[in-house]
Amino acid sequence: MKNILLLTDFSKNAQNAIHYALEFFKGSKHHFLLLYVQKSSGSALGDLMSSSPTSTVYESIIKKPKAELTKMADSLKDDYINEDYSFEATCDYDDFIGAVNQTVRLKHIDLIVMGTNGATGAAEVVFGSNTINVIRNVDCPVLAIPQGYTFKTPKTVLFATDIDEKFTDASLTPLMHIVTKFNAEVQILTLEKETHIDSLQAKKDKMNSFFKGIQHRFYPIDNVPIDIAIDSFVQIKLVDLTAKIINKESFLKRFISGSSTDEITYKSRVPLLIMHP
């Protein structure tokens, strides 16, 4: 991975995710692009009304966030002066997903890093709406960092996969980068609706081939909702990072809501790497 997109809204949660990413990629050369997308709001209108007559609409709206983002990039540069990092600050005034998609395409982004909401009140919330929209509508791997989670070297990585899930080796490239970088052990959780011995063996053969030379183990689980299975496994096995292939169409139904209720019950306790087929 070389080009990393760091999404920010200047919140503590976003700042935490950015610092996690910079610790995560220490020791290797990376270009980080900080992106802030200005929404249409009363404050933006106020900036426009108070701007000089010679300013363009775009310049007037993004002037303040651009200055703040540039200051952030300069500060990160100083904080990580001994790392082979480069930083770029970009502001946009656009539809959020449109801005992210355009940035991913034009800047050849390999990975998006952003924060999640954590728990709110009595309900456990996996993602904010922006994170959900990125996962569903942007064709790029996402590393989602739980609120308040501080960096620790990922020595145990959970890869959760459905028994009938289809994907290519290329889909798992971000996961392979991580496990090789940190020499991590991979715990492969195979989720089944029924017991299919033949299907399970085929899945194991494929995984054994892909993870050849990397320490890995299989844990088949039958008839357990995906949210409960992953959350339980993370706690029991002390997992440092979870990885999952996400099919956009089934994402909300199966990964967030589980198999039978509309209530969001899964809480992301550790960073979550989301890949697409």
VEXVOFI-59237 format. One record per residue (C-alpha): residue number from 0; residue in one letter; z, x, y. Coordinates in pm, 1 decimal. Example, Ala and Ser with C-alpha at 12.3 -4.5 7.8 and 13.67 -1.06 7.14 Angstrom:
<nodes>
  pos  code        pz        px        py
    0     a     780.0    1230.0    -450.0
    1     s     714.0    1367.0    -106.0
</nodes>
This chain:
<nodes>
  pos  code        pz        px        py
    0     m       0.0       0.0       0.0
    1     k     -93.4     136.0     341.4
    2     n    -118.4    -147.7     594.6
    3     i     193.9    -363.6     616.7
    4     l     214.8    -675.0     834.4
    5     l     562.6    -741.6     974.5
    6     l     594.2   -1095.8    1109.7
    7     t     857.4   -1151.7    1376.3
    8     d     991.5   -1422.9    1602.8
    9     f    1250.9   -1180.2    1747.4
   10     s    1528.9   -1343.2    1545.5
   11     k    1801.1   -1151.6    1360.3
   12     n    1650.3   -1271.6    1034.7
   13     a    1308.6   -1127.5    1120.1
   14     q    1465.1    -805.6    1244.7
   15     n    1655.2    -771.7     917.6
   16     a    1334.2    -811.6     717.3
   17     i    1162.5    -545.2     929.6
   18     h    1439.7    -292.7     871.9
   19     y    1435.0    -370.9     499.8
   20     a    1062.6    -294.0     491.2
   21     l    1103.6      35.8     675.3
   22     e    1377.2     147.2     436.4
   23     f    1177.0      20.7     140.1
   24     f     868.2     230.7     217.5
   25     k    1046.7     553.5     310.4
   26     g     885.1     868.5     180.0
   27     s     524.2     749.2     196.8
   28     k     258.3     703.5     462.8
   29     h     223.3     351.9     601.4
   30     h      89.0     173.1     904.9
   31     f     304.8    -117.0    1022.7
   32     l     161.1    -393.0    1233.9
   33     l     415.9    -606.6    1416.5
   34     l     281.7    -954.4    1486.5
   35     y     429.8   -1222.5    1708.3
   36     v     250.7   -1555.0    1749.0
   37     q     331.7   -1741.5    2069.8
   38     k     357.8   -2115.5    2023.7
   39     s     260.4   -2365.6    2288.2
   40     s     583.8   -2455.1    2469.6
   41     g     740.0   -2535.5    2802.8
   42     s     844.7   -2172.8    2853.9
   43     a     488.8   -2056.4    2793.2
   44     l     367.1   -2309.8    3048.8
   45     g     628.2   -2181.5    3294.2
   46     d     504.4   -1825.7    3250.1
   47     l     152.5   -1945.1    3315.9
   48     m     249.0   -2133.2    3633.2
   49     s     438.8   -1833.4    3776.0
   50     s     168.6   -1576.8    3698.6
   51     s     -52.9   -1418.6    3960.8
   52     p    -389.3   -1581.7    4037.9
   53     t    -572.8   -1280.5    3896.3
   54     s    -410.5   -1303.7    3551.8
   55     t    -599.7   -1464.5    3265.7
   56     v    -435.1   -1752.8    3080.3
   57     y    -394.4   -1539.7    2768.1
   58     e    -240.9   -1245.4    2956.9
   59     s       5.5   -1472.8    3136.0
   60     i     128.7   -1639.1    2818.1
   61     i     177.2   -1327.0    2606.8
   62     k     294.3   -1087.0    2878.4
   63     k     667.9   -1116.0    2804.0
   64     p     653.5   -1120.0    2421.1
   65     k     398.2    -836.2    2426.2
   66     a     633.9    -621.6    2632.8
   67     e     924.9    -701.8    2401.0
   68     l     717.9    -629.9    2091.2
   69     t     593.7    -298.0    2231.7
   70     k     953.7    -202.9    2309.3
   71     m    1048.2    -289.2    1951.2
   72     a     767.3     -75.7    1809.6
   73     d     869.4     221.1    2025.4
   74     s    1231.4     183.0    1913.3
   75     l    1132.0     173.9    1545.9
   76     k     918.0     481.9    1599.9
   77     d    1222.4     667.1    1730.1
   78     d    1448.4     538.2    1451.9
   79     y    1206.3     656.3    1181.5
   80     i    1069.2     964.7    1352.7
   81     n    1098.8    1170.0    1033.0
   82     e     888.5     926.3     830.7
   83     d     509.1     925.3     810.1
   84     y     493.2     586.6     980.8
   85     s     266.2     451.2    1251.7
   86     f     323.9     128.6    1442.7
   87     e     106.1    -122.7    1621.3
   88     a     224.3    -424.0    1823.6
   89     t      10.7    -737.1    1843.4
   90     c      74.1   -1070.2    2013.2
   91     d    -139.8   -1378.7    1967.0
   92     y    -148.8   -1725.0    2115.9
   93     d    -292.7   -1929.1    1833.4
   94     d    -221.7   -2146.4    1535.2
   95     f      31.2   -1944.8    1333.8
   96     i    -158.9   -1940.8    1004.4
   97     g    -486.7   -1882.3    1184.8
   98     a    -337.8   -1577.8    1356.7
   99     v    -195.5   -1438.3    1032.5
  100     n    -519.8   -1490.5     841.3
  101     q    -720.2   -1322.8    1114.9
  102     t    -483.3   -1025.5    1123.8
  103     v    -488.4    -986.4     744.3
  104     r    -866.6    -986.5     747.2
  105     l    -932.8    -763.9    1048.2
  106     k    -654.5    -511.8     982.7
  107     h    -703.3    -493.2     603.8
  108     i    -340.3    -585.8     538.1
  109     d    -206.0    -499.8     190.8
  110     l     130.4    -676.8     216.5
  111     i     310.9    -920.7     446.3
  112     v     686.8    -881.9     495.0
  113     m     888.9   -1164.7     647.5
  114     g    1238.1   -1311.1     637.6
  115     t    1359.5   -1626.5     467.3
  116     n    1614.9   -1876.9     590.8
  117     g    1880.1   -1845.9     321.4
  118     a    2124.9   -2136.2     287.7
  119     t    2159.4   -2403.1     554.5
  120     g    2451.1   -2644.6     531.8
  121     a    2494.6   -2801.7     190.0
  122     a    2129.0   -2759.8      92.5
  123     e    1998.1   -2430.2     -32.7
  124     v    1671.8   -2345.0     136.5
  125     v    1435.2   -2085.5      -4.3
  126     f    1196.6   -2044.8     285.1
  127     g    1138.0   -2149.2     642.0
  128     s     825.9   -2352.0     708.3
  129     n     635.4   -2046.6     831.6
  130     t     701.5   -1857.4     509.3
  131     i     592.5   -2152.2     296.9
  132     n     274.7   -2187.8     500.7
  133     v     193.8   -1817.3     466.6
  134     i     241.6   -1829.1      89.9
  135     r      26.4   -2138.1      53.9
  136     n    -248.1   -2055.1     302.3
  137     v    -282.1   -1677.5     330.6
  138     d    -445.6   -1482.2      50.2
  139     c    -220.0   -1177.7      66.4
  140     p      93.9   -1069.9    -122.1
  141     v     420.6   -1154.9      54.2
  142     l     757.2    -981.9      30.9
  143     a    1017.4   -1235.9     145.4
  144     i    1359.9   -1099.3     240.2
  145     p    1666.2   -1329.5     221.9
  146     q    1871.8   -1375.0     533.3
  147     g    2127.4   -1095.2     571.7
  148     y    2005.4    -899.1     268.6
  149     t    2033.0    -523.3     324.4
  150     f    1817.7    -267.9     149.1
  151     k    1919.1    -128.7    -187.1
  152     t    1695.8      71.4    -417.0
  153     p    1530.5    -174.4    -658.6
  154     k    1613.5     -38.3   -1000.9
  155     t    1574.3    -367.4   -1188.1
  156     v    1277.6    -592.8   -1111.9
  157     l    1237.7    -939.5   -1258.3
  158     f     881.1   -1055.2   -1323.0
  159     a     878.7   -1427.2   -1400.8
  160     t     564.3   -1565.6   -1561.0
  161     d     461.0   -1893.5   -1722.3
  162     i     342.4   -1861.5   -2079.9
  163     d       0.2   -2006.1   -1992.0
  164     e     -33.9   -1839.0   -1651.7
  165     k    -368.6   -1675.5   -1582.5
  166     f    -399.2   -1365.4   -1366.3
  167     t    -577.1   -1031.6   -1353.1
  168     d    -433.4    -681.0   -1353.5
  169     a    -540.9    -654.6    -988.7
  170     s    -309.4    -944.4    -905.6
  171     l     -12.6    -736.2   -1018.5
  172     t    -103.0    -425.6    -815.9
  173     p     177.7    -478.6    -558.2
  174     l     431.2    -508.4    -840.0
  175     m     301.1    -191.9   -1004.3
  176     h     332.8      -1.5    -674.6
  177     i     697.6    -100.7    -651.3
  178     v     805.7     -23.9   -1007.3
  179     t     630.1     314.6   -1005.2
  180     k     765.5     410.5    -662.0
  181     f    1125.5     341.1    -761.1
  182     n    1096.2     407.1   -1133.8
  183     a    1233.0      57.9   -1185.2
  184     e    1283.9    -125.5   -1511.9
  185     v    1088.7    -452.0   -1542.7
  186     q    1256.0    -755.6   -1697.5
  187     i     978.8    -997.7   -1797.5
  188     l    1096.4   -1357.6   -1803.1
  189     t     843.7   -1576.0   -1987.0
  190     l     889.3   -1943.3   -1906.3
  191     e     775.0   -2191.9   -2169.2
  192     k     765.3   -2568.8   -2192.7
  193     e     757.9   -2554.7   -2571.1
  194     t     777.5   -2285.1   -2832.0
  195     h     432.2   -2129.8   -2867.5
  196     i     467.5   -1818.1   -3082.7
  197     d      98.3   -1729.2   -3069.2
  198     s      79.0   -1770.4   -2692.4
  199     l     395.6   -1567.5   -2643.1
  200     q     264.8   -1281.0   -2855.8
  201     a     -62.3   -1277.5   -2662.4
  202     k     133.3   -1266.8   -2337.5
  203     k     351.5    -982.8   -2467.5
  204     d      48.7    -784.5   -2580.4
  205     k    -107.4    -817.8   -2235.3
  206     m     214.4    -718.9   -2058.7
  207     n     273.4    -425.6   -2294.4
  208     s     -71.3    -296.6   -2208.6
  209     f     -26.9    -341.0   -1835.1
  210     f     321.9    -188.8   -1819.8
  211     k     242.5      96.2   -2058.6
  212     g     464.6     392.7   -1970.9
  213     i     705.5     173.1   -1773.1
  214     q    1037.6      58.9   -1918.0
  215     h    1020.4    -317.6   -1970.2
  216     r    1179.1    -593.5   -2178.6
  217     f    1089.6    -953.9   -2260.2
  218     y    1312.4   -1257.3   -2223.6
  219     p    1148.7   -1585.1   -2337.0
  220     i    1312.5   -1906.3   -2212.9
  221     d    1221.2   -2257.8   -2330.4
  222     n    1237.1   -2582.8   -2136.4
  223     v    1433.7   -2461.8   -1836.3
  224     p    1321.3   -2542.0   -1478.3
  225     i    1181.5   -2232.1   -1315.7
  226     d    1424.4   -2236.2   -1022.6
  227     i    1730.7   -2247.4   -1249.0
  228     a    1593.1   -1987.8   -1492.1
  229     i    1521.1   -1732.7   -1220.9
  230     d    1844.1   -1786.8   -1030.0
  231     s    2054.9   -1753.9   -1346.4
  232     f    1870.3   -1444.3   -1461.5
  233     v    1907.4   -1274.4   -1122.3
  234     q    2284.2   -1318.9   -1137.7
  235     i    2333.3   -1226.6   -1503.6
  236     k    2108.2    -919.2   -1505.6
  237     l    2188.9    -797.9   -1152.3
  238     v    1824.5    -801.2   -1049.6
  239     d    1729.2    -621.1    -726.2
  240     l    1391.9    -786.1    -668.4
  241     t    1203.1   -1080.9    -815.9
  242     a     823.5   -1097.9    -853.9
  243     k     617.2   -1406.9    -927.3
  244     i     252.6   -1506.1    -940.0
  245     i     223.9   -1822.5    -731.6
  246     n     -44.7   -2081.7    -779.1
  247     k     -82.3   -2241.8    -436.1
  248     e    -131.1   -2593.9    -566.7
  249     s     185.0   -2593.3    -777.6
  250     f     404.3   -2382.8    -549.3
  251     l     619.0   -2651.1    -385.8
  252     k     636.8   -2873.0    -692.7
  253     r     741.1   -2612.2    -947.8
  254     f     889.6   -2313.2    -767.4
  255     i    1093.5   -2471.3    -491.2
  256     s    1165.9   -2820.8    -617.7
  257     g    1198.3   -2757.0    -987.1
  258     s    1052.4   -2991.4   -1245.7
  259     s    1218.7   -3325.3   -1181.5
  260     t    1368.9   -3364.0    -832.9
  261     d    1257.1   -3343.2    -471.8
  262     e    1569.5   -3155.5    -367.3
  263     i    1530.3   -2784.0    -304.5
  264     t    1776.7   -2620.4    -539.6
  265     y    1668.3   -2259.2    -572.9
  266     k    1810.3   -2001.2    -338.0
  267     s    1648.1   -1661.6    -311.2
  268     r    1935.8   -1419.1    -363.9
  269     v    1720.5   -1104.8    -368.7
  270     p    1385.9   -1005.6    -213.2
  271     l    1096.9   -1200.1    -360.6
  272     l     749.7   -1053.5    -410.2
  273     i     490.4   -1328.1    -421.6
  274     m     143.2   -1254.2    -556.4
  275     h    -162.8   -1472.1    -604.8
  276     p    -381.4   -1504.4    -918.4
</nodes>
